[in-house]
Amino acid sequence: SEYFAKTTDGGLSWITQTPGTDIYFYTDVAFKDANHGVVTAQTNTGAGVYVTSNGGATWTNASGVSAIPYGLCYAAGDTYFLANNNGDIQKSTDNGLTWTTVYSGGGMMLGVDFYNALIGIGLSEDGRIVKTYDGGATWQTQITAFGQPLWRSAGWDTQNDVYTVGTPEYIFKSTDGGATWTDDYPASTYNPALYDIHFGHGIGYIC
């Protein structure tokens, strides 16, 4: 739905906000600090990307967005990346205000995550995992197998240890920075869908 909210007490209470109008549903959110953040959405008429520099008090519409964004991440400095349903990965170097396409592979890109300013992964609906070592200037396809899952999210534990999750219930792990992948959840029944993974202080969370 179009619900979006902010907490200032660690999640005990939430204050509803409206970054955009004509929202069908919000797709992702990423903040680099307490004030600067980006929210992505599918609107009733297309795509929406909204930027704040004051902790959500006000929001500005971004420009240059090529399609509906499904994945978003903060990389470093003033740089964010998003993945969209046109098969593009786009990059912003001004805290999300303007976007340019750095990868276009067709289909839908559903997720993107960066370890730092240079190293990142993009995820597709057709099983592709693409990786960049130079901040999005060039990309290499890492994997196209495993029954073509809908990869949805990647999470970096360390520079070498990175995980991907998707639909059906796939959890794959790489211990060499994304060069090779193995099934990290062989006991899965492959029934539910996994939408997001996040690491903090060595602990991983999946929803």
Secondary structure, 3 states (H helix, E strand, C coil): CCCCEECCCCCCCCEECCCCCCEEEEEEEEECCCCCEEEEEEECCCEEEEEECCCCCCCEECECCCCCEEEEEEEECCEEEEEECCCEEEEECCCCCECEEEEECCCCEEEEEECCCCCEEEEECCCCEEEECCCCCCCEEEECCCCCCEEEEEEECCCCCEEEEEECCEEEEECCCCCCCEECCCCCCCCCCCCCEEEECCEEEEC
